[in-house]
């Protein structure tokens, strides 16, 4: 089975590999993305728009878990893809033991810290009154599932790095569907504790996903098995080096969204905070299929780069970048055309929608280009170039974004809260594309 997957990655046409590897990942990621999207809709319709906003404002703090699972998962998957390309079975056999060790270590710290830091975090992003109170209750239940979500997500990335997109999709997609099914049931059943019901639905789904994932690697996987659970120095070093840029993206997502909420509340009041919560739900749902496509790209680039087939790496990047452009366009155009209908799904008051639809469209204006940016970041991660992947992420979510979000609203007011991010992203996409093209041209020439 190992040789079959490796041979396909090294010989099949890039377009065929995109369809074979990315389509299942995209479908799976869309199902996964439906969870926070539907969670926001259920919270808005069943509990009220304050609960929808509370879940949204609370979400950035949970990116600490996403950051850790991405660090471990992307780093391990990158090590795996190159080990498969080089035929290094010794390294392959150590990957899952190292992964579980670090998931356990990080998750204990995150669970305690997340519960304690929920109130000050929500104050920091500008939440007050009912929105803050509901957000604290939501987070304190959600962080109880830290170990389960970190193990599931990081191990799932290893499955994708192995090329098993269908299995990865089924596990994550199945958990998301269970979550969606439990959400309204527990919200309605728990009455005054409906916000805890929303969080509990997530935790229960994560426990089930973790159990199925463990069973797969312990009993079913033919390539990557769970052996001794311990930290391996060589894998750890490579995992942290490559995964750090991916983790940085998640941590900076937390900073990015926290700052968006902070400025929305500061310059536009509660109505703009609520509008931002709905807008970011739509934005996140649109973004997640792009990561699905990038998960198909990673084993293609990693394996061919490891085998020194640089021409195939260049061909794959052309196909996947074009595919990312098309995929982003599928979400971009309907979101701009049907903005009012989308925002109304979250139970927003008509006056908030009427005032905010133009701001939402401004915020979403260059989304069609995001597929190219995601493929560029994934390319550098896949070839083990953590420095350039990290540079793109840092420019987008820290170096340019933070000053823009702080300074531009001083001069332009509320509109700058909504146009600062697309302005920064446009500049970063141009830079990332130029950086990737130069790297591809130079590949194999030294």
C-alpha positions in Angstrom: 0.0 0.0 0.0 2.9 2.4 0.8 4.4 1.8 -2.6 1.1 2.2 -4.4 0.5 5.7 -2.8 4.1 6.7 -3.4 4.0 5.6 -7.0 0.8 7.6 -7.7 2.3 10.7 -6.1 5.4 10.4 -8.3 3.7 9.5 -11.6 0.1 10.6 -11.9 -0.8 13.9 -13.7 -1.1 16.8 -11.3 -4.7 17.4 -12.3 -5.6 13.8 -11.6 -3.9 14.1 -8.2 -5.8 17.3 -7.4 -9.1 15.5 -8.1 -8.0 12.3 -6.3 -6.5 14.0 -3.2 -8.1 17.4 -2.9 -11.8 16.7 -3.8 -12.3 14.4 -0.8 -10.4 16.8 1.4 -12.4 19.8 0.2 -15.7 17.9 0.8 -14.5 16.8 4.2 -13.3 20.3 5.2 -16.6 21.8 4.0 -18.5 19.4 6.3 -16.1 20.4 9.1 -16.6 24.0 8.3 -20.3 23.6 8.5 -20.0 23.0 12.3 -19.0 26.6 13.3 -21.2 28.0 10.5 -24.3 26.0 11.7 -23.3 26.6 15.4 -23.6 30.3 14.8 -27.0 29.9 13.0 -28.4 27.6 15.8 -27.1 30.0 18.5 -28.6 33.0 16.8 -32.0 31.4 16.1 -32.4 29.4 19.3 -30.8 31.6 22.0 -30.5 35.0 20.3 -28.0 37.2 18.5 -26.1 37.9 21.7 -25.3 34.2 22.0 -24.3 34.0 18.3 -21.9 37.0 19.0 -20.6 35.3 22.2 -19.7 32.1 20.4 -18.0 34.2 17.7 -16.1 36.5 20.0 -15.0 33.4 22.1 -13.8 31.5 19.1 -10.4 33.3 18.7 -9.2 31.9 22.1 -9.8 28.4 20.9 -7.2 29.0 18.1 -4.6 28.1 20.8 -5.8 24.5 20.4 -5.8 24.9 16.6 -2.3 26.2 16.7 -1.0 23.3 18.8 -2.7 20.7 16.7 -1.5 22.4 13.5 2.1 22.6 14.8 2.2 18.9 15.6 0.1 17.8 12.6 1.5 19.8 9.8 5.0 19.3 11.1 4.5 15.5 11.4 2.8 15.3 8.0 5.7 17.1 6.4 8.2 14.7 8.0 6.1 11.8 6.9 5.8 12.9 3.3 9.5 13.3 2.9 10.2 10.0 4.7 7.8 8.2 2.4 9.5 9.8 -0.6 12.9 8.7 0.7 11.7 5.2 1.8 12.7 5.9 5.5 10.6 3.4 7.5 12.5 4.0 10.7 11.3 7.6 10.8 7.7 6.6 9.8 7.4 4.2 12.7 8.3 7.0 15.3 5.9 9.7 14.0 2.7 8.8 15.9 4.4 8.1 19.3 6.1 11.5 19.1 2.8 13.1 18.1 0.8 11.7 21.0 3.5 12.7 23.5 3.3 16.3 22.4 -0.5 16.4 22.2 -0.7 15.2 25.8 1.9 17.7 27.0 0.3 20.8 25.3 -3.3 19.8 26.0 -3.0 19.7 29.8 -1.5 23.3 29.8 -4.1 24.6 27.4 -7.1 23.2 29.3 -6.2 24.9 32.5 -5.1 28.1 30.9 -8.1 28.4 28.7 -10.6 28.0 31.6 -8.7 30.7 33.6 -8.1 33.1 30.8 -11.6 33.2 29.3 -12.9 36.3 31.3 -9.8 38.6 30.7 -9.6 37.5 27.0 -13.3 38.5 26.4 -12.7 41.8 28.1 -9.7 42.4 26.0 -11.6 42.0 22.7 -14.3 44.4 23.9 -17.1 42.1 24.8 -19.3 43.3 27.6 -22.5 42.5 29.5 -24.5 39.5 28.2 -22.1 38.7 25.3 -19.2 38.4 27.7 -21.1 36.4 30.3 -22.3 33.9 27.6 -18.8 33.7 26.1 -17.2 32.7 29.4 -19.7 29.9 30.0 -19.2 28.7 26.4 -15.4 28.6 26.6 -15.1 26.9 30.0 -17.0 23.8 28.7 -15.2 23.9 25.3 -11.7 23.8 26.7 -12.5 20.5 28.5 -12.2 18.8 25.0 -8.7 20.2 24.3 -6.9 16.8 24.3 -9.5 15.2 22.1 -9.5 17.9 19.5 -5.7 18.3 19.4 -5.2 14.5 19.0 -7.8 14.2 16.3 -6.8 17.2 14.2 -3.0 16.6 14.4 -3.4 12.8 13.6 -5.8 13.7 10.8 -3.1 15.8 9.2 -0.8 12.8 9.3 -3.4 10.7 7.5 -3.6 13.4 4.8 0.2 13.5 4.6 0.1 9.8 4.0 -2.3 10.5 1.1 -5.3 8.9 2.8 -7.7 11.8 2.1 -10.9 9.7 2.0 -10.3 8.3 5.5 -9.3 11.7 6.9 -12.5 13.2 5.4 -14.7 10.5 6.9 -13.4 10.9 10.4 -13.5 14.7 10.5 -16.7 15.0 8.5 -18.5 12.4 10.6 -17.5 14.2 13.8 -18.8 17.5 12.4 -22.1 16.0 11.4 -22.5 14.5 14.9 -21.7 18.0 16.3 -24.3 19.7 14.0 -26.9 17.1 15.0 -26.3 17.5 18.7 -26.2 21.3 18.7 -29.9 22.1 18.5 -30.8 19.0 20.6 -28.6 20.0 23.5 -29.3 23.7 23.2 -33.1 23.1 23.4 -32.8 20.3 26.1 -30.6 22.3 28.4 -32.9 25.4 28.6 -31.2 28.1 30.6 -27.9 26.4 30.0 -28.3 26.3 26.2 -24.9 28.0 25.6 -23.3 25.2 27.6 -25.2 22.8 25.4 -23.6 24.2 22.3 -20.2 23.7 23.8 -21.0 20.2 25.1 -22.1 19.1 21.6 -18.6 20.1 20.3 -16.8 18.2 23.1 -18.9 15.0 22.7 -18.2 15.0 19.0 -14.5 15.5 19.6 -14.4 12.5 22.0 -15.9 10.3 19.4 -13.6 11.5 16.7 -10.5 10.9 18.9 -11.7 7.3 19.6 -12.1 6.5 15.9 -8.8 8.1 15.0 -6.9 6.1 17.7 -8.5 2.9 16.5 -7.4 3.6 12.9 -3.7 4.1 13.8 -3.6 1.3 16.4 -5.4 -1.4 14.3 -6.0 -0.4 10.6 -3.2 1.7 9.2 -0.8 -0.2 7.0 1.9 2.5 6.9 1.8 4.7 10.0 1.3 2.8 13.3 1.2 3.8 17.0 4.3 2.4 18.6 6.0 3.7 21.8 4.7 7.0 23.0 7.7 9.2 23.5 9.4 12.3 22.2 11.9 11.7 19.4 14.7 14.3 19.2 15.1 14.2 15.4 11.4 14.2 14.5 10.7 16.8 17.2 13.2 19.2 15.7 11.8 18.8 12.2 8.2 18.9 13.4 8.8 22.2 15.3 10.8 23.8 12.5 8.1 23.1 9.8 5.0 23.2 12.0 6.0 26.5 13.7 5.0 28.5 10.7 1.6 26.7 10.4 1.1 27.1 14.2 2.0 30.8 13.9 -0.8 31.2 11.3 -3.3 29.8 13.8 -2.0 31.9 16.7 -2.0 35.0 14.5 -5.6 34.1 13.4 -6.4 34.6 17.1 -4.6 37.9 17.2 -6.2 38.9 13.8 -9.8 38.1 14.8 -9.4 39.5 18.3 -8.2 42.8 16.9 -11.1 42.8 14.4 -13.6 42.3 17.2 -11.8 44.9 19.4 -11.9 47.5 16.6 -15.5 46.7 15.6 -16.7 47.1 19.2 -14.6 50.3 19.7 -15.5 52.2 16.5 -19.0 50.7 15.7 -20.4 49.6 19.1 -22.2 46.4 19.8 -24.0 46.3 16.4 -20.7 46.1 14.6 -19.4 43.5 17.0 -22.4 41.3 16.2 -22.0 42.0 12.5 -18.3 41.0 12.7 -19.3 37.7 14.4 -21.6 36.8 11.5 -19.1 38.0 8.9 -16.3 36.0 10.3 -18.5 32.8 10.4 -19.1 33.2 6.6 -15.5 34.1 6.0 -14.2 31.0 7.9 -16.7 28.7 6.1 -15.5 30.0 2.7 -11.8 29.7 3.7 -11.8 26.2 5.0 -12.2 24.4 1.6 -9.0 26.2 0.4 -7.2 24.4 3.3 -8.8 21.2 2.1 -7.2 21.7 -1.4 -3.9 22.6 0.2 -3.9 19.3 2.1 -4.1 17.5 -1.3 -1.1 19.6 -2.4 1.1 18.8 0.5 1.8 15.1 -0.2 2.2 15.8 -3.9 4.9 18.5 -3.4 6.5 16.9 -0.4 6.9 13.5 -2.0 8.1 14.8 -5.4 10.5 17.3 -3.8 11.9 14.5 -1.6 12.4 12.4 -4.8 14.0 15.4 -6.5 11.3 15.5 -9.3 11.3 19.3 -9.5 9.5 19.5 -12.8 6.5 17.7 -11.3 6.6 20.1 -8.4 6.4 23.1 -10.8 3.6 21.5 -12.7 1.6 20.7 -9.6 1.9 24.2 -8.3 0.5 25.6 -11.6 -2.5 23.3 -11.4 -3.2 23.7 -7.7 -2.9 27.6 -7.9 -5.4 27.7 -10.7 -7.7 25.3 -8.8 -7.4 27.5 -5.7 -8.5 30.5 -7.8 -11.5 28.7 -9.1 -12.5 27.3 -5.7 -12.3 30.7 -4.0 -14.4 32.2 -6.8 -17.2 29.6 -6.1 -17.6 31.1 -2.7 -16.7 34.7 -3.4 -19.3 35.5 -6.1 -22.4 34.1 -4.2 -21.3 35.8 -1.0 -21.3 39.2 -2.7 -24.5 38.7 -4.5 -26.5 37.2 -1.6 -24.9 39.1 1.3 -28.2 40.1 2.9 -29.6 36.6 2.8 -26.4 35.1 4.3 -26.3 37.6 7.2 -30.0 37.1 8.0 -29.3 33.4 8.6 -27.6 34.3 11.9 -30.6 35.9 13.5 -29.3 39.5 13.1 -31.7 42.3 13.6 -32.8 43.8 10.2 -31.3 47.2 11.1 -27.9 45.7 11.7 -28.1 43.9 8.3 -29.2 47.1 6.5 -26.4 49.1 8.0 -23.7 46.4 7.6 -24.2 44.7 4.3 -21.9 47.1 2.5 -19.2 46.7 5.2 -19.5 42.9 4.8 -19.0 43.1 1.0 -16.0 45.4 1.5 -14.5 42.9 4.0 -15.0 40.0 1.5 -13.9 41.9 -1.6 -10.6 40.1 -2.6 -11.5 36.7 -1.3 -11.2 35.2 -4.8 -7.4 35.6 -4.6 -7.0 33.7 -1.3 -6.6 30.3 -2.9 -3.3 31.4 -4.5 -2.0 32.6 -1.1 -2.9 29.4 0.7 -1.2 27.3 -2.0 2.0 29.4 -1.7 2.2 29.0 2.0 1.5 25.2 1.7 4.2 25.0 -1.0 6.9 26.4 1.3 5.7 24.2 4.2 5.8 21.1 2.0 9.5 21.6 0.9 10.5 22.2 4.5 11.2 26.0 3.9 9.8 27.2 7.2 11.4 30.6 7.0 9.5 31.7 3.9 6.2 30.2 4.9 6.5 32.0 8.2 7.5 35.3 6.6 4.3 35.3 4.5 2.2 34.5 7.5 3.9 37.2 9.7 3.5 39.8 7.0 -0.2 39.1 6.6 -1.3 38.7 10.2 1.2 40.7 12.2 3.7 43.0 10.5 1.3 44.7 8.1 -2.1 43.9 9.6 -1.7 45.1 13.2 -0.4 48.6 12.3 -3.1 48.9 9.6 -5.9 47.9 12.0 -4.7 50.3 14.7 -3.8 53.3 12.5 -6.3 53.4 9.6 -9.5 53.5 11.7 -8.1 56.6 13.5 -8.2 58.5 10.2 -11.1 56.7 8.3 -13.3 55.5 11.2 -15.5 52.4 11.0 -15.0 51.8 7.2 -11.3 51.1 7.9 -12.2 48.3 10.3 -13.6 46.5 7.3 -11.2 47.5 4.5 -7.9 47.2 6.4 -7.7 43.4 6.1 -8.4 43.1 2.4 -6.0 45.9 1.7 -3.2 44.1 3.6 -4.1 40.7 2.1 -3.8 42.1 -1.5 -0.3 43.3 -0.9 0.8 40.0 0.8 -0.7 37.9 -2.0 1.3 39.8 -4.6 4.5 39.3 -2.5 3.8 35.6 -1.8 3.2 34.9 -5.5 6.5 36.6 -6.5 8.3 34.6 -3.8 6.9 31.3 -4.9 7.6 31.9 -8.6 11.2 32.7 -7.9 11.6 29.6 -5.7 10.1 27.4 -8.4 12.4 28.8 -11.1 15.5 28.3 -9.0 14.5 24.7 -7.9 16.9 22.1 -9.0 19.4 24.5 -10.5 21.9 24.5 -7.7 
